[in-house]
Amino acid sequence: MKIKQTDSLRCDYKIYLEPILATGCQYQGNRLQITRSKYVRYAVIRALIEDDYPLNKLSKKFDKFYAHKINDLHRGMTHKN
């Protein structure tokens, strides 16, 4: 099968976490009823936004993360409700 120019490719990255961090992410993901992968992804997005990295200027798919104040973004990931 040949790749055409119209085909889109997905770039997945393996991230190596220390076992204790992976265990913590798994635990928190289970508490929020999401996968560990999604928990890590949201945590990285939140951290980048808090560090003033312009995600919303790179892609429109991050606009929903800017819709609310940063403190209200995915409340429960690091804040108690």
mmJSON file of the N, C-alpha and C atoms, coordinates in Angstrom:
{"data_MODEL":{"atom_site":{
"group_PDB":["ATOM","ATOM","ATOM","ATOM","ATOM","ATOM","ATOM","ATOM","ATOM","ATOM","ATOM","ATOM","ATOM","ATOM","ATOM","ATOM","ATOM","ATOM","ATOM","ATOM","ATOM","ATOM","ATOM","ATOM","ATOM","ATOM","ATOM","ATOM","ATOM","ATOM","ATOM","ATOM","ATOM","ATOM","ATOM","ATOM","ATOM","ATOM","ATOM","ATOM","ATOM","ATOM","ATOM","ATOM","ATOM","ATOM","ATOM","ATOM","ATOM","ATOM","ATOM","ATOM","ATOM","ATOM","ATOM","ATOM","ATOM","ATOM","ATOM","ATOM","ATOM","ATOM","ATOM","ATOM","ATOM","ATOM","ATOM","ATOM","ATOM","ATOM","ATOM","ATOM","ATOM","ATOM","ATOM","ATOM","ATOM","ATOM","ATOM","ATOM","ATOM","ATOM","ATOM","ATOM","ATOM","ATOM","ATOM","ATOM","ATOM","ATOM","ATOM","ATOM","ATOM","ATOM","ATOM","ATOM","ATOM","ATOM","ATOM","ATOM","ATOM","ATOM","ATOM","ATOM","ATOM","ATOM","ATOM","ATOM","ATOM","ATOM","ATOM","ATOM","ATOM","ATOM","ATOM","ATOM","ATOM","ATOM","ATOM","ATOM","ATOM","ATOM","ATOM","ATOM","ATOM","ATOM","ATOM","ATOM","ATOM","ATOM","ATOM","ATOM","ATOM","ATOM","ATOM","ATOM","ATOM","ATOM","ATOM","ATOM","ATOM","ATOM","ATOM","ATOM","ATOM","ATOM","ATOM","ATOM","ATOM","ATOM","ATOM","ATOM","ATOM","ATOM","ATOM","ATOM","ATOM","ATOM","ATOM","ATOM","ATOM","ATOM","ATOM","ATOM","ATOM","ATOM","ATOM","ATOM","ATOM","ATOM","ATOM","ATOM","ATOM","ATOM","ATOM","ATOM","ATOM","ATOM","ATOM","ATOM","ATOM","ATOM","ATOM","ATOM","ATOM","ATOM","ATOM","ATOM","ATOM","ATOM","ATOM","ATOM","ATOM","ATOM","ATOM","ATOM","ATOM","ATOM","ATOM","ATOM","ATOM","ATOM","ATOM","ATOM","ATOM","ATOM","ATOM","ATOM","ATOM","ATOM","ATOM","ATOM","ATOM","ATOM","ATOM","ATOM","ATOM","ATOM","ATOM","ATOM","ATOM","ATOM","ATOM","ATOM","ATOM","ATOM","ATOM","ATOM","ATOM","ATOM","ATOM","ATOM","ATOM","ATOM","ATOM","ATOM","ATOM","ATOM","ATOM","ATOM","ATOM","ATOM","ATOM"],
"id":[1,2,3,4,5,6,7,8,9,10,11,12,13,14,15,16,17,18,19,20,21,22,23,24,25,26,27,28,29,30,31,32,33,34,35,36,37,38,39,40,41,42,43,44,45,46,47,48,49,50,51,52,53,54,55,56,57,58,59,60,61,62,63,64,65,66,67,68,69,70,71,72,73,74,75,76,77,78,79,80,81,82,83,84,85,86,87,88,89,90,91,92,93,94,95,96,97,98,99,100,101,102,103,104,105,106,107,108,109,110,111,112,113,114,115,116,117,118,119,120,121,122,123,124,125,126,127,128,129,130,131,132,133,134,135,136,137,138,139,140,141,142,143,144,145,146,147,148,149,150,151,152,153,154,155,156,157,158,159,160,161,162,163,164,165,166,167,168,169,170,171,172,173,174,175,176,177,178,179,180,181,182,183,184,185,186,187,188,189,190,191,192,193,194,195,196,197,198,199,200,201,202,203,204,205,206,207,208,209,210,211,212,213,214,215,216,217,218,219,220,221,222,223,224,225,226,227,228,229,230,231,232,233,234,235,236,237,238,239,240,241,242,243],
"type_symbol":["N","C","C","N","C","C","N","C","C","N","C","C","N","C","C","N","C","C","N","C","C","N","C","C","N","C","C","N","C","C","N","C","C","N","C","C","N","C","C","N","C","C","N","C","C","N","C","C","N","C","C","N","C","C","N","C","C","N","C","C","N","C","C","N","C","C","N","C","C","N","C","C","N","C","C","N","C","C","N","C","C","N","C","C","N","C","C","N","C","C","N","C","C","N","C","C","N","C","C","N","C","C","N","C","C","N","C","C","N","C","C","N","C","C","N","C","C","N","C","C","N","C","C","N","C","C","N","C","C","N","C","C","N","C","C","N","C","C","N","C","C","N","C","C","N","C","C","N","C","C","N","C","C","N","C","C","N","C","C","N","C","C","N","C","C","N","C","C","N","C","C","N","C","C","N","C","C","N","C","C","N","C","C","N","C","C","N","C","C","N","C","C","N","C","C","N","C","C","N","C","C","N","C","C","N","C","C","N","C","C","N","C","C","N","C","C","N","C","C","N","C","C","N","C","C","N","C","C","N","C","C","N","C","C","N","C","C","N","C","C","N","C","C"],
"label_atom_id":["N","CA","C","N","CA","C","N","CA","C","N","CA","C","N","CA","C","N","CA","C","N","CA","C","N","CA","C","N","CA","C","N","CA","C","N","CA","C","N","CA","C","N","CA","C","N","CA","C","N","CA","C","N","CA","C","N","CA","C","N","CA","C","N","CA","C","N","CA","C","N","CA","C","N","CA","C","N","CA","C","N","CA","C","N","CA","C","N","CA","C","N","CA","C","N","CA","C","N","CA","C","N","CA","C","N","CA","C","N","CA","C","N","CA","C","N","CA","C","N","CA","C","N","CA","C","N","CA","C","N","CA","C","N","CA","C","N","CA","C","N","CA","C","N","CA","C","N","CA","C","N","CA","C","N","CA","C","N","CA","C","N","CA","C","N","CA","C","N","CA","C","N","CA","C","N","CA","C","N","CA","C","N","CA","C","N","CA","C","N","CA","C","N","CA","C","N","CA","C","N","CA","C","N","CA","C","N","CA","C","N","CA","C","N","CA","C","N","CA","C","N","CA","C","N","CA","C","N","CA","C","N","CA","C","N","CA","C","N","CA","C","N","CA","C","N","CA","C","N","CA","C","N","CA","C","N","CA","C","N","CA","C","N","CA","C","N","CA","C","N","CA","C","N","CA","C","N","CA","C","N","CA","C"],
"label_alt_id":[null,null,null,null,null,null,null,null,null,null,null,null,null,null,null,null,null,null,null,null,null,null,null,null,null,null,null,null,null,null,null,null,null,null,null,null,null,null,null,null,null,null,null,null,null,null,null,null,null,null,null,null,null,null,null,null,null,null,null,null,null,null,null,null,null,null,null,null,null,null,null,null,null,null,null,null,null,null,null,null,null,null,null,null,null,null,null,null,null,null,null,null,null,null,null,null,null,null,null,null,null,null,null,null,null,null,null,null,null,null,null,null,null,null,null,null,null,null,null,null,null,null,null,null,null,null,null,null,null,null,null,null,null,null,null,null,null,null,null,null,null,null,null,null,null,null,null,null,null,null,null,null,null,null,null,null,null,null,null,null,null,null,null,null,null,null,null,null,null,null,null,null,null,null,null,null,null,null,null,null,null,null,null,null,null,null,null,null,null,null,null,null,null,null,null,null,null,null,null,null,null,null,null,null,null,null,null,null,null,null,null,null,null,null,null,null,null,null,null,null,null,null,null,null,null,null,null,null,null,null,null,null,null,null,null,null,null,null,null,null,null,null,null],
"label_comp_id":["MET","MET","MET","LYS","LYS","LYS","ILE","ILE","ILE","LYS","LYS","LYS","GLN","GLN","GLN","THR","THR","THR","ASP","ASP","ASP","SER","SER","SER","LEU","LEU","LEU","ARG","ARG","ARG","CYS","CYS","CYS","ASP","ASP","ASP","TYR","TYR","TYR","LYS","LYS","LYS","ILE","ILE","ILE","TYR","TYR","TYR","LEU","LEU","LEU","GLU","GLU","GLU","PRO","PRO","PRO","ILE","ILE","ILE","LEU","LEU","LEU","ALA","ALA","ALA","THR","THR","THR","GLY","GLY","GLY","CYS","CYS","CYS","GLN","GLN","GLN","TYR","TYR","TYR","GLN","GLN","GLN","GLY","GLY","GLY","ASN","ASN","ASN","ARG","ARG","ARG","LEU","LEU","LEU","GLN","GLN","GLN","ILE","ILE","ILE","THR","THR","THR","ARG","ARG","ARG","SER","SER","SER","LYS","LYS","LYS","TYR","TYR","TYR","VAL","VAL","VAL","ARG","ARG","ARG","TYR","TYR","TYR","ALA","ALA","ALA","VAL","VAL","VAL","ILE","ILE","ILE","ARG","ARG","ARG","ALA","ALA","ALA","LEU","LEU","LEU","ILE","ILE","ILE","GLU","GLU","GLU","ASP","ASP","ASP","ASP","ASP","ASP","TYR","TYR","TYR","PRO","PRO","PRO","LEU","LEU","LEU","ASN","ASN","ASN","LYS","LYS","LYS","LEU","LEU","LEU","SER","SER","SER","LYS","LYS","LYS","LYS","LYS","LYS","PHE","PHE","PHE","ASP","ASP","ASP","LYS","LYS","LYS","PHE","PHE","PHE","TYR","TYR","TYR","ALA","ALA","ALA","HIS","HIS","HIS","LYS","LYS","LYS","ILE","ILE","ILE","ASN","ASN","ASN","ASP","ASP","ASP","LEU","LEU","LEU","HIS","HIS","HIS","ARG","ARG","ARG","GLY","GLY","GLY","MET","MET","MET","THR","THR","THR","HIS","HIS","HIS","LYS","LYS","LYS","ASN","ASN","ASN"],
"label_asym_id":["A","A","A","A","A","A","A","A","A","A","A","A","A","A","A","A","A","A","A","A","A","A","A","A","A","A","A","A","A","A","A","A","A","A","A","A","A","A","A","A","A","A","A","A","A","A","A","A","A","A","A","A","A","A","A","A","A","A","A","A","A","A","A","A","A","A","A","A","A","A","A","A","A","A","A","A","A","A","A","A","A","A","A","A","A","A","A","A","A","A","A","A","A","A","A","A","A","A","A","A","A","A","A","A","A","A","A","A","A","A","A","A","A","A","A","A","A","A","A","A","A","A","A","A","A","A","A","A","A","A","A","A","A","A","A","A","A","A","A","A","A","A","A","A","A","A","A","A","A","A","A","A","A","A","A","A","A","A","A","A","A","A","A","A","A","A","A","A","A","A","A","A","A","A","A","A","A","A","A","A","A","A","A","A","A","A","A","A","A","A","A","A","A","A","A","A","A","A","A","A","A","A","A","A","A","A","A","A","A","A","A","A","A","A","A","A","A","A","A","A","A","A","A","A","A","A","A","A","A","A","A","A","A","A","A","A","A","A","A","A","A","A","A"],
"label_entity_id":["1","1","1","1","1","1","1","1","1","1","1","1","1","1","1","1","1","1","1","1","1","1","1","1","1","1","1","1","1","1","1","1","1","1","1","1","1","1","1","1","1","1","1","1","1","1","1","1","1","1","1","1","1","1","1","1","1","1","1","1","1","1","1","1","1","1","1","1","1","1","1","1","1","1","1","1","1","1","1","1","1","1","1","1","1","1","1","1","1","1","1","1","1","1","1","1","1","1","1","1","1","1","1","1","1","1","1","1","1","1","1","1","1","1","1","1","1","1","1","1","1","1","1","1","1","1","1","1","1","1","1","1","1","1","1","1","1","1","1","1","1","1","1","1","1","1","1","1","1","1","1","1","1","1","1","1","1","1","1","1","1","1","1","1","1","1","1","1","1","1","1","1","1","1","1","1","1","1","1","1","1","1","1","1","1","1","1","1","1","1","1","1","1","1","1","1","1","1","1","1","1","1","1","1","1","1","1","1","1","1","1","1","1","1","1","1","1","1","1","1","1","1","1","1","1","1","1","1","1","1","1","1","1","1","1","1","1","1","1","1","1","1","1"],
"label_seq_id":[1,1,1,2,2,2,3,3,3,4,4,4,5,5,5,6,6,6,7,7,7,8,8,8,9,9,9,10,10,10,11,11,11,12,12,12,13,13,13,14,14,14,15,15,15,16,16,16,17,17,17,18,18,18,19,19,19,20,20,20,21,21,21,22,22,22,23,23,23,24,24,24,25,25,25,26,26,26,27,27,27,28,28,28,29,29,29,30,30,30,31,31,31,32,32,32,33,33,33,34,34,34,35,35,35,36,36,36,37,37,37,38,38,38,39,39,39,40,40,40,41,41,41,42,42,42,43,43,43,44,44,44,45,45,45,46,46,46,47,47,47,48,48,48,49,49,49,50,50,50,51,51,51,52,52,52,53,53,53,54,54,54,55,55,55,56,56,56,57,57,57,58,58,58,59,59,59,60,60,60,61,61,61,62,62,62,63,63,63,64,64,64,65,65,65,66,66,66,67,67,67,68,68,68,69,69,69,70,70,70,71,71,71,72,72,72,73,73,73,74,74,74,75,75,75,76,76,76,77,77,77,78,78,78,79,79,79,80,80,80,81,81,81],
"pdbx_PDB_ins_code":[null,null,null,null,null,null,null,null,null,null,null,null,null,null,null,null,null,null,null,null,null,null,null,null,null,null,null,null,null,null,null,null,null,null,null,null,null,null,null,null,null,null,null,null,null,null,null,null,null,null,null,null,null,null,null,null,null,null,null,null,null,null,null,null,null,null,null,null,null,null,null,null,null,null,null,null,null,null,null,null,null,null,null,null,null,null,null,null,null,null,null,null,null,null,null,null,null,null,null,null,null,null,null,null,null,null,null,null,null,null,null,null,null,null,null,null,null,null,null,null,null,null,null,null,null,null,null,null,null,null,null,null,null,null,null,null,null,null,null,null,null,null,null,null,null,null,null,null,null,null,null,null,null,null,null,null,null,null,null,null,null,null,null,null,null,null,null,null,null,null,null,null,null,null,null,null,null,null,null,null,null,null,null,null,null,null,null,null,null,null,null,null,null,null,null,null,null,null,null,null,null,null,null,null,null,null,null,null,null,null,null,null,null,null,null,null,null,null,null,null,null,null,null,null,null,null,null,null,null,null,null,null,null,null,null,null,null,null,null,null,null,null,null],
"Cartn_x":[0.847,0.0,0.887,0.645,1.428,0.679,1.437,0.84,0.651,-0.53,-0.823,-0.628,-0.491,-0.288,-1.494,-2.674,-3.879,-4.048,-3.263,-3.364,-2.794,-3.458,-2.916,-2.252,-1.18,-0.442,-0.53,-0.631,-0.683,0.674,1.177,2.469,2.224,2.396,2.294,3.694,3.795,5.083,5.012,6.044,6.13,6.767,6.167,6.7,7.082,8.282,8.76,8.668,7.844,7.661,8.329,8.721,9.177,7.987,8.217,7.101,6.17,6.712,5.849,4.951,5.46,4.631,3.55,3.9,2.915,1.829,2.23,1.255,0.326,0.879,0.063,-0.907,-0.448,-1.319,-2.424,-2.081,-3.088,-4.148,-3.714,-4.632,-5.571,-4.995,-5.817,-6.747,-6.267,-7.12,-8.301,-8.045,-9.136,-10.142,-9.664,-10.567,-11.466,-10.912,-11.674,-12.386,-12.22,-12.822,-12.356,-11.055,-10.43,-9.185,-8.637,-7.44,-6.213,-5.183,-3.927,-3.374,-3.482,-2.994,-3.692,-5.0,-5.761,-5.409,-5.223,-4.835,-3.492,-2.522,-1.197,-1.313,-2.091,-2.256,-2.856,-3.93,-4.552,-3.613,-2.861,-1.924,-0.839,-0.354,0.67,0.086,-1.126,-1.775,-1.947,-2.437,-2.62,-1.305,-0.25,1.056,1.587,1.432,1.897,1.133,-0.176,-0.979,-0.578,-0.395,0.019,1.393,2.243,3.581,3.575,2.381,2.198,2.701,2.701,3.038,1.816,1.972,0.815,0.196,-0.339,-0.965,-2.099,-2.877,-4.032,-3.62,-2.386,-1.908,-1.342,-1.028,-0.489,-1.578,-2.677,-3.765,-5.077,-6.137,-7.453,-8.028,-7.463,-8.025,-7.802,-6.941,-6.712,-7.567,-8.369,-9.202,-10.133,-10.64,-11.573,-10.898,-9.586,-8.872,-8.711,-8.84,-8.739,-10.103,-11.172,-12.524,-12.838,-12.218,-12.451,-11.154,-11.292,-10.078,-9.233,-7.931,-7.026,-7.334,-7.798,-8.087,-9.306,-10.188,-11.386,-11.182,-10.046,-9.78,-9.619,-10.488,-10.443,-10.288,-11.13,-11.099,-11.244,-10.485,-10.492,-9.211,-8.495,-7.231,-6.177,-6.177,-5.216,-5.892,-7.163,-7.89,-8.985,-9.287,-10.434,-11.69,-12.756,-14.028,-14.688],
"Cartn_y":[-1.177,0.0,1.233,2.119,3.346,4.481,5.368,6.541,7.623,8.182,9.277,10.597,11.651,12.96,13.394,12.88,13.255,12.467,11.41,10.609,11.389,11.262,11.904,10.84,11.197,10.273,10.729,9.801,10.122,9.829,10.779,10.614,10.325,9.104,8.759,8.714,9.138,9.15,8.266,7.496,6.737,7.643,7.679,8.49,7.54,7.655,6.793,7.543,7.029,7.622,6.743,7.381,6.589,5.776,4.577,3.728,4.409,5.197,5.846,6.897,7.59,8.563,7.867,6.778,6.019,5.464,4.99,4.47,5.575,6.745,7.887,8.327,8.373,8.756,7.726,6.45,5.392,5.521,5.77,5.917,7.109,8.269,9.467,9.293,8.659,8.389,7.511,6.489,5.619,6.391,7.285,8.096,8.965,9.49,10.365,9.598,8.281,7.386,7.724,7.983,8.177,7.299,7.127,6.301,7.052,6.298,6.913,7.809,7.362,8.144,9.498,9.495,10.747,11.638,11.062,11.845,12.538,11.795,12.369,13.46,13.208,14.188,15.486,15.392,16.593,17.307,16.554,17.167,17.944,17.402,18.096,19.349,19.252,20.423,21.513,21.149,22.141,22.791,21.998,22.532,23.49,23.142,24.015,25.332,25.271,26.495,27.357,26.744,27.497,28.124,27.493,28.036,29.023,29.413,30.396,29.936,28.639,28.143,28.348,28.917,29.297,28.136,27.168,26.028,26.456,27.434,27.853,28.537,28.992,29.599,28.542,27.371,26.298,25.444,25.275,24.435,24.846,24.816,25.184,24.113,22.906,21.846,22.099,23.053,23.38,24.548,25.127,26.267,25.952,24.715,24.366,24.44,24.291,24.377,25.827,26.766,28.181,28.812,28.033,28.569,29.042,28.442,28.802,29.329,29.944,30.365,29.143,29.319,28.196,27.468,28.178,27.528,26.625,26.892,26.069,24.94,24.948,23.963,22.57,21.679,20.298,20.203,20.949,20.926,19.486,19.124,17.77,17.049,17.535,16.883,17.23,18.488,18.846,19.572,19.892,20.611,19.718,19.885,19.176,19.948,19.246,19.905,20.424],
"Cartn_z":[0.0,0.0,0.0,-0.913,-1.005,-0.324,0.272,0.912,-0.133,-0.169,-1.081,-0.349,-1.093,-0.481,0.34,0.031,0.755,2.053,2.223,3.441,4.625,5.75,6.946,7.811,8.404,9.257,10.696,11.577,13.001,13.6,14.332,14.994,16.463,16.868,18.28,18.861,20.073,20.745,21.969,22.192,23.426,24.459,25.602,26.687,27.803,28.241,29.309,30.626,31.52,32.832,33.875,34.944,36.079,36.56,37.064,37.501,38.5,39.399,40.4,39.747,38.71,37.996,37.183,36.533,35.76,36.677,37.854,38.818,39.291,39.562,39.992,38.913,37.67,36.554,36.345,36.498,36.367,37.457,38.678,39.808,39.594,39.228,39.027,37.834,36.773,35.623,35.99,36.788,37.243,38.085,38.934,39.765,38.901,37.811,36.919,35.808,35.809,34.819,33.396,33.266,31.964,31.912,30.732,30.605,31.118,31.43,31.864,30.766,29.526,28.395,28.303,28.453,28.395,29.58,30.739,31.915,31.679,31.158,30.881,29.831,28.766,27.695,28.226,29.038,29.593,30.558,31.335,32.278,31.541,30.432,29.641,28.999,28.471,27.871,28.916,30.091,31.17,31.542,31.675,32.059,30.995,29.717,28.645,28.627,28.846,28.882,30.072,31.231,32.421,32.244,31.432,31.162,29.998,29.548,28.472,27.114,26.863,25.539,24.638,23.454,22.609,21.836,22.535,21.851,20.942,21.38,20.589,19.287,19.182,17.938,16.992,17.515,16.692,16.062,16.807,16.306,16.964,16.174,16.705,17.629,17.602,18.432,19.918,20.258,21.663,22.138,21.248,21.619,22.78,22.828,23.907,25.275,25.317,26.585,27.036,26.103,26.429,26.671,26.494,26.605,28.027,29.002,30.394,30.993,32.139,32.838,33.141,33.21,33.422,34.736,35.744,37.019,36.934,35.978,35.817,34.824,34.133,33.096,33.689,33.293,33.753,35.272,35.958,37.418,37.883,38.837,39.339,38.992,37.998,37.67,38.704,39.159,40.202,41.357,41.22,42.253,42.805,44.053,44.616,44.294,43.959,43.637,44.884],
"occupancy":[1.0,1.0,1.0,1.0,1.0,1.0,1.0,1.0,1.0,1.0,1.0,1.0,1.0,1.0,1.0,1.0,1.0,1.0,1.0,1.0,1.0,1.0,1.0,1.0,1.0,1.0,1.0,1.0,1.0,1.0,1.0,1.0,1.0,1.0,1.0,1.0,1.0,1.0,1.0,1.0,1.0,1.0,1.0,1.0,1.0,1.0,1.0,1.0,1.0,1.0,1.0,1.0,1.0,1.0,1.0,1.0,1.0,1.0,1.0,1.0,1.0,1.0,1.0,1.0,1.0,1.0,1.0,1.0,1.0,1.0,1.0,1.0,1.0,1.0,1.0,1.0,1.0,1.0,1.0,1.0,1.0,1.0,1.0,1.0,1.0,1.0,1.0,1.0,1.0,1.0,1.0,1.0,1.0,1.0,1.0,1.0,1.0,1.0,1.0,1.0,1.0,1.0,1.0,1.0,1.0,1.0,1.0,1.0,1.0,1.0,1.0,1.0,1.0,1.0,1.0,1.0,1.0,1.0,1.0,1.0,1.0,1.0,1.0,1.0,1.0,1.0,1.0,1.0,1.0,1.0,1.0,1.0,1.0,1.0,1.0,1.0,1.0,1.0,1.0,1.0,1.0,1.0,1.0,1.0,1.0,1.0,1.0,1.0,1.0,1.0,1.0,1.0,1.0,1.0,1.0,1.0,1.0,1.0,1.0,1.0,1.0,1.0,1.0,1.0,1.0,1.0,1.0,1.0,1.0,1.0,1.0,1.0,1.0,1.0,1.0,1.0,1.0,1.0,1.0,1.0,1.0,1.0,1.0,1.0,1.0,1.0,1.0,1.0,1.0,1.0,1.0,1.0,1.0,1.0,1.0,1.0,1.0,1.0,1.0,1.0,1.0,1.0,1.0,1.0,1.0,1.0,1.0,1.0,1.0,1.0,1.0,1.0,1.0,1.0,1.0,1.0,1.0,1.0,1.0,1.0,1.0,1.0,1.0,1.0,1.0,1.0,1.0,1.0,1.0,1.0,1.0,1.0,1.0,1.0,1.0,1.0,1.0,1.0,1.0,1.0,1.0,1.0,1.0],
"B_iso_or_equiv":[0.0,0.0,0.0,0.0,0.0,0.0,0.0,0.0,0.0,0.0,0.0,0.0,0.0,0.0,0.0,0.0,0.0,0.0,0.0,0.0,0.0,0.0,0.0,0.0,0.0,0.0,0.0,0.0,0.0,0.0,0.0,0.0,0.0,0.0,0.0,0.0,0.0,0.0,0.0,0.0,0.0,0.0,0.0,0.0,0.0,0.0,0.0,0.0,0.0,0.0,0.0,0.0,0.0,0.0,0.0,0.0,0.0,0.0,0.0,0.0,0.0,0.0,0.0,0.0,0.0,0.0,0.0,0.0,0.0,0.0,0.0,0.0,0.0,0.0,0.0,0.0,0.0,0.0,0.0,0.0,0.0,0.0,0.0,0.0,0.0,0.0,0.0,0.0,0.0,0.0,0.0,0.0,0.0,0.0,0.0,0.0,0.0,0.0,0.0,0.0,0.0,0.0,0.0,0.0,0.0,0.0,0.0,0.0,0.0,0.0,0.0,0.0,0.0,0.0,0.0,0.0,0.0,0.0,0.0,0.0,0.0,0.0,0.0,0.0,0.0,0.0,0.0,0.0,0.0,0.0,0.0,0.0,0.0,0.0,0.0,0.0,0.0,0.0,0.0,0.0,0.0,0.0,0.0,0.0,0.0,0.0,0.0,0.0,0.0,0.0,0.0,0.0,0.0,0.0,0.0,0.0,0.0,0.0,0.0,0.0,0.0,0.0,0.0,0.0,0.0,0.0,0.0,0.0,0.0,0.0,0.0,0.0,0.0,0.0,0.0,0.0,0.0,0.0,0.0,0.0,0.0,0.0,0.0,0.0,0.0,0.0,0.0,0.0,0.0,0.0,0.0,0.0,0.0,0.0,0.0,0.0,0.0,0.0,0.0,0.0,0.0,0.0,0.0,0.0,0.0,0.0,0.0,0.0,0.0,0.0,0.0,0.0,0.0,0.0,0.0,0.0,0.0,0.0,0.0,0.0,0.0,0.0,0.0,0.0,0.0,0.0,0.0,0.0,0.0,0.0,0.0,0.0,0.0,0.0,0.0,0.0,0.0,0.0,0.0,0.0,0.0,0.0,0.0],
"pdbx_formal_charge":[null,null,null,null,null,null,null,null,null,null,null,null,null,null,null,null,null,null,null,null,null,null,null,null,null,null,null,null,null,null,null,null,null,null,null,null,null,null,null,null,null,null,null,null,null,null,null,null,null,null,null,null,null,null,null,null,null,null,null,null,null,null,null,null,null,null,null,null,null,null,null,null,null,null,null,null,null,null,null,null,null,null,null,null,null,null,null,null,null,null,null,null,null,null,null,null,null,null,null,null,null,null,null,null,null,null,null,null,null,null,null,null,null,null,null,null,null,null,null,null,null,null,null,null,null,null,null,null,null,null,null,null,null,null,null,null,null,null,null,null,null,null,null,null,null,null,null,null,null,null,null,null,null,null,null,null,null,null,null,null,null,null,null,null,null,null,null,null,null,null,null,null,null,null,null,null,null,null,null,null,null,null,null,null,null,null,null,null,null,null,null,null,null,null,null,null,null,null,null,null,null,null,null,null,null,null,null,null,null,null,null,null,null,null,null,null,null,null,null,null,null,null,null,null,null,null,null,null,null,null,null,null,null,null,null,null,null,null,null,null,null,null,null],
"auth_seq_id":[1,1,1,2,2,2,3,3,3,4,4,4,5,5,5,6,6,6,7,7,7,8,8,8,9,9,9,10,10,10,11,11,11,12,12,12,13,13,13,14,14,14,15,15,15,16,16,16,17,17,17,18,18,18,19,19,19,20,20,20,21,21,21,22,22,22,23,23,23,24,24,24,25,25,25,26,26,26,27,27,27,28,28,28,29,29,29,30,30,30,31,31,31,32,32,32,33,33,33,34,34,34,35,35,35,36,36,36,37,37,37,38,38,38,39,39,39,40,40,40,41,41,41,42,42,42,43,43,43,44,44,44,45,45,45,46,46,46,47,47,47,48,48,48,49,49,49,50,50,50,51,51,51,52,52,52,53,53,53,54,54,54,55,55,55,56,56,56,57,57,57,58,58,58,59,59,59,60,60,60,61,61,61,62,62,62,63,63,63,64,64,64,65,65,65,66,66,66,67,67,67,68,68,68,69,69,69,70,70,70,71,71,71,72,72,72,73,73,73,74,74,74,75,75,75,76,76,76,77,77,77,78,78,78,79,79,79,80,80,80,81,81,81],
"auth_comp_id":["MET","MET","MET","LYS","LYS","LYS","ILE","ILE","ILE","LYS","LYS","LYS","GLN","GLN","GLN","THR","THR","THR","ASP","ASP","ASP","SER","SER","SER","LEU","LEU","LEU","ARG","ARG","ARG","CYS","CYS","CYS","ASP","ASP","ASP","TYR","TYR","TYR","LYS","LYS","LYS","ILE","ILE","ILE","TYR","TYR","TYR","LEU","LEU","LEU","GLU","GLU","GLU","PRO","PRO","PRO","ILE","ILE","ILE","LEU","LEU","LEU","ALA","ALA","ALA","THR","THR","THR","GLY","GLY","GLY","CYS","CYS","CYS","GLN","GLN","GLN","TYR","TYR","TYR","GLN","GLN","GLN","GLY","GLY","GLY","ASN","ASN","ASN","ARG","ARG","ARG","LEU","LEU","LEU","GLN","GLN","GLN","ILE","ILE","ILE","THR","THR","THR","ARG","ARG","ARG","SER","SER","SER","LYS","LYS","LYS","TYR","TYR","TYR","VAL","VAL","VAL","ARG","ARG","ARG","TYR","TYR","TYR","ALA","ALA","ALA","VAL","VAL","VAL","ILE","ILE","ILE","ARG","ARG","ARG","ALA","ALA","ALA","LEU","LEU","LEU","ILE","ILE","ILE","GLU","GLU","GLU","ASP","ASP","ASP","ASP","ASP","ASP","TYR","TYR","TYR","PRO","PRO","PRO","LEU","LEU","LEU","ASN","ASN","ASN","LYS","LYS","LYS","LEU","LEU","LEU","SER","SER","SER","LYS","LYS","LYS","LYS","LYS","LYS","PHE","PHE","PHE","ASP","ASP","ASP","LYS","LYS","LYS","PHE","PHE","PHE","TYR","TYR","TYR","ALA","ALA","ALA","HIS","HIS","HIS","LYS","LYS","LYS","ILE","ILE","ILE","ASN","ASN","ASN","ASP","ASP","ASP","LEU","LEU","LEU","HIS","HIS","HIS","ARG","ARG","ARG","GLY","GLY","GLY","MET","MET","MET","THR","THR","THR","HIS","HIS","HIS","LYS","LYS","LYS","ASN","ASN","ASN"],
"auth_asym_id":["A","A","A","A","A","A","A","A","A","A","A","A","A","A","A","A","A","A","A","A","A","A","A","A","A","A","A","A","A","A","A","A","A","A","A","A","A","A","A","A","A","A","A","A","A","A","A","A","A","A","A","A","A","A","A","A","A","A","A","A","A","A","A","A","A","A","A","A","A","A","A","A","A","A","A","A","A","A","A","A","A","A","A","A","A","A","A","A","A","A","A","A","A","A","A","A","A","A","A","A","A","A","A","A","A","A","A","A","A","A","A","A","A","A","A","A","A","A","A","A","A","A","A","A","A","A","A","A","A","A","A","A","A","A","A","A","A","A","A","A","A","A","A","A","A","A","A","A","A","A","A","A","A","A","A","A","A","A","A","A","A","A","A","A","A","A","A","A","A","A","A","A","A","A","A","A","A","A","A","A","A","A","A","A","A","A","A","A","A","A","A","A","A","A","A","A","A","A","A","A","A","A","A","A","A","A","A","A","A","A","A","A","A","A","A","A","A","A","A","A","A","A","A","A","A","A","A","A","A","A","A","A","A","A","A","A","A","A","A","A","A","A","A"],
"auth_atom_id":["N","CA","C","N","CA","C","N","CA","C","N","CA","C","N","CA","C","N","CA","C","N","CA","C","N","CA","C","N","CA","C","N","CA","C","N","CA","C","N","CA","C","N","CA","C","N","CA","C","N","CA","C","N","CA","C","N","CA","C","N","CA","C","N","CA","C","N","CA","C","N","CA","C","N","CA","C","N","CA","C","N","CA","C","N","CA","C","N","CA","C","N","CA","C","N","CA","C","N","CA","C","N","CA","C","N","CA","C","N","CA","C","N","CA","C","N","CA","C","N","CA","C","N","CA","C","N","CA","C","N","CA","C","N","CA","C","N","CA","C","N","CA","C","N","CA","C","N","CA","C","N","CA","C","N","CA","C","N","CA","C","N","CA","C","N","CA","C","N","CA","C","N","CA","C","N","CA","C","N","CA","C","N","CA","C","N","CA","C","N","CA","C","N","CA","C","N","CA","C","N","CA","C","N","CA","C","N","CA","C","N","CA","C","N","CA","C","N","CA","C","N","CA","C","N","CA","C","N","CA","C","N","CA","C","N","CA","C","N","CA","C","N","CA","C","N","CA","C","N","CA","C","N","CA","C","N","CA","C","N","CA","C","N","CA","C","N","CA","C","N","CA","C","N","CA","C","N","CA","C","N","CA","C"],
"pdbx_PDB_model_num":[1,1,1,1,1,1,1,1,1,1,1,1,1,1,1,1,1,1,1,1,1,1,1,1,1,1,1,1,1,1,1,1,1,1,1,1,1,1,1,1,1,1,1,1,1,1,1,1,1,1,1,1,1,1,1,1,1,1,1,1,1,1,1,1,1,1,1,1,1,1,1,1,1,1,1,1,1,1,1,1,1,1,1,1,1,1,1,1,1,1,1,1,1,1,1,1,1,1,1,1,1,1,1,1,1,1,1,1,1,1,1,1,1,1,1,1,1,1,1,1,1,1,1,1,1,1,1,1,1,1,1,1,1,1,1,1,1,1,1,1,1,1,1,1,1,1,1,1,1,1,1,1,1,1,1,1,1,1,1,1,1,1,1,1,1,1,1,1,1,1,1,1,1,1,1,1,1,1,1,1,1,1,1,1,1,1,1,1,1,1,1,1,1,1,1,1,1,1,1,1,1,1,1,1,1,1,1,1,1,1,1,1,1,1,1,1,1,1,1,1,1,1,1,1,1,1,1,1,1,1,1,1,1,1,1,1,1,1,1,1,1,1,1]
}}}
